[in-house]
Amino acid sequence: MSTDRSDDTTHLSPDGDVTDLIRQEEALTVGTSSQEAGRLGVRKVVDHELAATVVPVGTEHADVERRPVAEADSGEVEVLPDGSISIPVFQEELVIETRLVVRERVIVRKHTVTEDRLVEADLRRERVEVEADSEIADRVTHEEGGSWGSVTGDEAGAPARTP
């Protein structure tokens, strides 16, 4: 602990009989303030995954068959204006549909974790030292009365007697 002497708080009365000295000390006040320690980023990432499945697909084919003419066959055939016969042929088409399905809900919460931390600070405390010559030491008194001799204040500011 360093000792700093300061005379700016000593006041002497005009007639020189009374001197008062103001003793001060520092007090430690500790508080907290909220500061950003970092950021949390949340984003959606789209992953692509190949999906494969086997689907039966039907296709109509035309089979041409040649037969000899039967007795009941009139031979009448529907003919298109261009002279060809039209037979519709059908085929199944694959229809693929994707749709967005909700799989889960992600909830992000934050919470405060409180921990104790030791805070240390160097506090200044003034103390009063009274030095009197040995010839007048028995004439120096303090408020409680009594003679001090050569006196120094202890760390708490209370007087301590030294012979």
N, C-alpha and C positions, 0 to 999 in steps of 0.2 A: 504494500500500500504506500503510495507516494504521499508526501506531505507538501501541500501547497499553502503558502501563507498569503492571505489577502487582507489588506488594511482598508479596503474601500467600504467595509461594513462597520467600521468603528466610528462612534460619534462622541465628541467631547463637548461638555457643556461650556458656555461662554466663560464661566468663572473658573473652569478647570477642575471642579470638585468631583463631577460624576462622569464616568465613561461607560457607555453601554456598547456592547458588542453583540452583533446578531450572528448566531450559529445556524448554518444551513446544512442540509444533506440531500442527496439525490435519492429518489425512489424509483424502483423498477416497475414499469407497467408493460405487460405483455399481452398482445392481442393477436388475432389472426386476420388475414385478408385472403380472399379467394383469388387465385391466379390460375390461368389456364396452364395445365401441365402437358397437354397434348390434345390431339384430336382423334376421334374414332370415325372412320369412314365406313359406310355401309353401301354396297352397290349390288345390283343384280348382274349375274353373269349367265349368259345363255350358252349352255353346252349342247352340242349336236351329237346325236347318237343315231346310228343307222338302224332302222327297224326293217326287218324282212319277214315276210310270211308267204306261205304258198296258198294261192287261191285257185280253185278250179274254174276255168273259163271255157265256155262252150262256143263252138263255131259251127254254123250249118254249112254243109258241103252239098253240092249237087252231084248226084250220081246219074250217070247216063246209062240207060239200059236199052238194048235193042231187042225187040221181040218180033217174031213173025206176026203178021196181021191175023186177027181172029175173025170168025164169021160174024159176030155181033158188033164188031168195031166198024163204026160208020166212017172213020177216017177224018172226021171233022176236028179241026184243031183251031184254036183261037190264035190268030196271027196278028201281030202288031202291024201298024201301017207300013213300017219299013220292011216287013216280011220276016221279022224275027219273033221268037217266042220268048216271052218274059216270065221268068220264074223268080220270085223274090227269094233271096238268100239272106239269112239273118246271122248276126254274130253278136256275142256279148261283149260289152265294153267294161273295162275296169274303172270304177269310180273311187277315187282316193280322196278322203276328206280328213283334214286335221282340225282339231279344235282345242282351245285353251282350257285346261282343267286345273282347278285350284288343288294343289297338293298339300300345302301347309301354310301357316301364318307364322312369320318370324317376328318376335317381339324383343326389342332391345331396351333394357332399362339401365339407368345408372343409379348408383348409390354411393353414399359417403362413408368412408372408413375412417374412424377417428383413432389416432394413436398418440401416445404421450411422447413428447420430445423434451429433452433437457435444454433449457435456455440459460445461458450464463452471460452476465454483463459486469463490467467493472463500475461500481458505484462510488461516487465521491461523497465523503461525509466530512464536514468540518468539525474540528474539536478546538477547544479553547485551552491554551497554555498560559498560565500566569506565572511569571518569574518575578520574584521579589528579592531584593538584597537582604542579606542575613540581618542587617541592622533594623529593617522595618518589617520583616516577615511576620512577627507577632502582631503587627498592627493591620494586616490584610485579613479581611473577613469575607465570608460568602453569605448568601441569604439565610441559610439555616443557622448561621452564627458559628462562631468558632474560628480558630486561627488556622491558616493553611500552611504557612511556611512556604516552601517551593512546591507549587501544585501544578499538576497536568491532568487534563480531562481524559478519561478512558475512552475506549472505542464507542461506547454507547452515549457518551457525552456527559456522564455523571462525574463529579469531581472525585479524584483519588488523592489521598493524602500521602505525601512522602516527607519524611523527617528531614 
